[in-house]
């Protein structure tokens, strides 16, 4: 099972996505907020998805979760555990 752990706050995560040319949608902002608020808790993609949807109130495609985590991982802002 792949789990993600954020190392920084929501603003740094959003700035990282923006630096890679990604548009900051409500879904991506919700994903970043969930990761930043996890405070070291290891979250599966499914848990991130569930919390982000609950937070944003809009449907979020699972591929958006995986793409966002992948970019953040490449930037060393999120690590897989």
N, C-alpha and C positions, 0 to 999 in steps of 0.2 A: 504494500500500500504506500502510495506517495503522499507525503505530508509536507506542507509549506510552513515556514516560520519566518515572520518579518523581523528585520533587524532595526528598522527605523520607523518614523512616524508617517502619518498619512500624507503630509505635504511633500516629504521626500519621495515617497512612492509615486505620487502624482507627477512630480517634477521629472522623475526618471522616465515615466511613460511618455511624457511630453517631449523629453530630450530625444527620444527614439522616433519622434514624428507621429505618435499615436494621438488620436483625438480623445479628449477626456470626456467621455460620456457619463451619464448617470450610473450606468452599470459598472464602468471601470472605477469610478470614484467610490462606489459602494464596496467593490472588491478590495480596493486599497484600504478603506476604513475598517473592514473586517480583519484584514491582515494586520494592520497597525494596532488594532484594539485587542488582538489575540494575546499580547504580552507574553510571547514565548510559547504559547500553547501550540502544539502541533496539530494543524488542521488538514483534513483530507480535502480534495477538490470538491467532493460532495458536500462537506460541511461548510466550506467557503461559499459554495453556490447557494445553499439553503439560507445562510445568514445574510448574504448579499441581496437575495430576492426579498427576504423579509424586511431588510433595511430600506431598500429602494422602492419596493412596492410595484416593480415592473418585472416582466419576465426577462431572464438573462440566459442566453444560450450557453451551454456547457463549454463550447469551443472558446467563448470569450474568457471564461475562467482560465482555461489551460493556456491560451495565448498570453493573457496578462501575467500569469505566474511565470511563464517561460521568459518573457522580456525582463521581468523583475529579477529573475534568477541570473540571467546573463549579466545584468548590471550589479550583481552581488547585493541586492537590496532584500532579497528573499532567498532562503536556502531550503533545499530539499533535505529532509531528514529520514 
